[in-house]
């Protein structure tokens, strides 16, 4: 009987808590949004009202501060000052940083984490701003918060791109193939009609040196390149295949050792 009565009372209490009229719904909505409405000024006014004789609950209700938060403030379980942490970059400046990262990535000069921090430091120094960071160098915490705020910025491992290859443009490639087709046609036009007479070679180098690290790019970028020197120790592989699917044995060139005093 007692358990049944408790369940009945609980059901009655739950029915009372469900808003039925429009006024009750409005009050419930106001309570749910109260947490986001109060400010530090409201808190100071409520504390002043309590010191002038107003009850604590009445002060919390008058200045739209949830009672639980106000009670914790008074008892010291929460800090009185709840202002947002200071930001050193304005939204416009963060937009400039995002644009700089995007432009650098599109030009195959992706910025590393350290380079990004140096860029922010240079921006602050050029604009005569001083921060709590030593020498205006952003902290590790700032970098983590920046990445969290801009999830579209990601770290990617780039492919090395030689300077000569980076200078190649689509128009130059199209012109080369047009000239090649005209030259072959002048020699023997039937060559281009026979797949077994058309071969393509591709040389690839596999670097044996350590990677330069990850660079900043954006979500959805298919290829990420980093322009740099290709003059490093590597294994070179030459693969050749015809348009009909016939493969020639690949050629592999390993790093060699030059003997002192040897002049072939």
N, C-alpha and C positions, 0 to 999 in steps of 0.2 A: 504493500500500500504506500509506504513512504517513498519508494523509488518511483512509483507511478505518479505520486503527487509532484515530485521533483521534476519529472519529465513534463508534466502538465504545466507547471510554473515556468519552466524554461521555454516551452512552446509559446506561452502567453507573452513572455518577455521578448522573444524573437518577433512575434507579431507586432508588438508595440514599437520595436525598433525599425520596422519597415515603413518608410514614408508613404502615405496614401494620398494626401491632399497636395495641391501645388505649393502651398506655403511650407509644408513639411519638407517637400523635395528641395525647395529653395534653401531652407535652413541647412539641410544635409549637404547640399552643394557648397554652401558658404563655409561649413565646418571643414569639408575636405580640401578646400582651397585656402583655408586660413593660414596654413603653414607657409605658403609661398607669398603671403601678403605682408606679413609683419617685417619691419625694418629695425635697424639699430636705434633709430630715433623713437620708434614705438616703445622699444624696450626701456630707453631712458625716461620717457614720459610715464610709463607704468611704474617704474621704480620711484619716480618723484611723487606720483599719486599715492603709493603705499606709504611713503614717508610723511605724507600730509594727512594720513588717517584712513585712506580707502583700504578696504579689505583686499587681500592678494588675489582672490578669485575674481572679484569685481574688476580689479585693475587689468587682469589678464583678458577678461571678456571685453572690457571697454576698448582696449588698444589692439584687439585682434591677435593676441599671442596665445598659442595653445598652452593650456594649463601645465601640462607635463614639462614643456620647455621652460616656462616661466619659473616653475618650482625648482628645476635644476639650476637655473641661473641664480636664484636667490640663495639656495643652499651651497652653491659653489661647486656643484658637480659638473657644471659646464662653464666655460669661460664667458665672461661678459662681452668681450670684443669678438664678434663673429664676422667681421668684415672680410671680404674676399681678398686673397693674397695679391700682392702687388705684381703687376705684369710690366715687363721692361719693353716689350714691343707692342705697338698699336696694331689693331686689325689691318690697317693699311700696310704697315711694314711687314706683317706676316704674309699678306698677299704678295708683296714684292719678293719675299723669300721663296714662296711657292712658285711664282713665275720664273724666278732665277733657276730653281732646281729643274723645272720643266724644260726651259730653254737649253740649259746645259746638257740635259739628257738627250734632247733631240739633236744636238750638235755633236754627240758622241764624246762629250767631256763631262761625264757624270761626276757629281760631287760626292766625296766620301763624307763620313760622319765628321771627321776632324776638319775637313775643308768647309763644311757647312758652319761649324762653330767659329772658324776663323772669319768667315764671311759676315756673320752676325757681329763679331767683335769689331771688324773694320767699319761696319755700318754705324755702330754706336759711337766709335771714336771719331768718324768723319762728321757726325752730327753733334758732337760735343756733349754727349750724354754720359753720365756716370751711374754705375749700378753697384750693387753689393758684391757682384762677382769679381774675383781678383783679376785686375787688368781688363775688365769688361769681357772676359772669356766666359761664355755660357757654361753652366754646370751640367753634369750628367742628368740631373733631375729635370732641367729645362728641356733637354733633348728628348727624354722619355715622354714628358707631357706634350711636347710638340708633335711627336709621332702619334700619340694617343688622340690628339685633337685633329690631326690630319691623317686618317687611316689610309687615304689614297697614296700616301708616300711610303714606299717600301724599299728595303735593301735588296739589291740583286747582284749576282756575280757577273761581271761583264766579260765579253769576249774581246780579246786584244785586236785592235785594228791599226795596221800600219799607217803612217802619215800619207804615203803615196796612194794607198787604197782609199783613204778618207777623202782625198781630193777628187776622186772619180765621181762624175755625175751621170745621171740616166741619159742625158742627151749625148754625152760622149760615147757611151756604150752603144746606143742605137746607131750613131754615125759609124762606129767601127764595124758593126754587123752589116750595115748597108754597103760600105766600101768592100767588105770581104765578099759579100754576095756578088757584087759587080765584077770583082776580080776573078772569082771562080767561074762565073758565067762566061767571061771572055775566054778563059782557057778551055773549058769543056762544060757546057750547060747540063749534060747528062749526069754529072757527078751529084748534083743536088737532088736528082730524082731516084738515086740508088742508096737506100739506107745503109747498106753494107760498106759503102765507100765514105761514109761520113763518121768521123771519130771525134771525140771530145776528150781532152785531157784536163785534169784538175789537180793542182798542187796544194797540199795542205801541210801546215807546220804545227807540230805538237810541242809546245814549249815545255822544257824541263825545269824552268825556274819557278820559284814560288809566285803565287798570284798576288796582285797588288791590293787585294781586298775588295769588299763589296762597295757599290756606289748606290746613291739614291736615285730611284726611278718611280714610276707610277704604275698602279694596278692596271693590268690589261696590256702593257707594253710587251710586244712579242719578242723583240730582240733588243738587247742592251749591249752597246759597244763602248769601248774605252780606247781613245786614240793614244798610241804610245809607240815606243821603239820596238821593232821586230828583231833587232840585232841581239838575240839571246840564244842560248843553247837550246836546240830543238831537234826533233826527228822529223825529217821531211818525207812525205809520201806522195808519189805521183801515180794517179789512177787514170786509166784510159779505157773508154768503152765506145762501141759503135752504136749508131741509131737503130741497128737491127738487134742489139742486145749481146754482141760478142765482146767479151772482156779480154784485155791484154793483161799479162801478169804485172802486178804493181811493182814499182821501183821504190825502194826505201833507202834513204840516205841518213846514216847515223853520224853523230858528232865525231869529228876526227881529232887527232892529236898531232900538232905540228912539231916535228923533230928539230931541235936546235942545230943550226949549221947545215941543215939539209936544204939544198937548192936544186930541185929537179930540173 
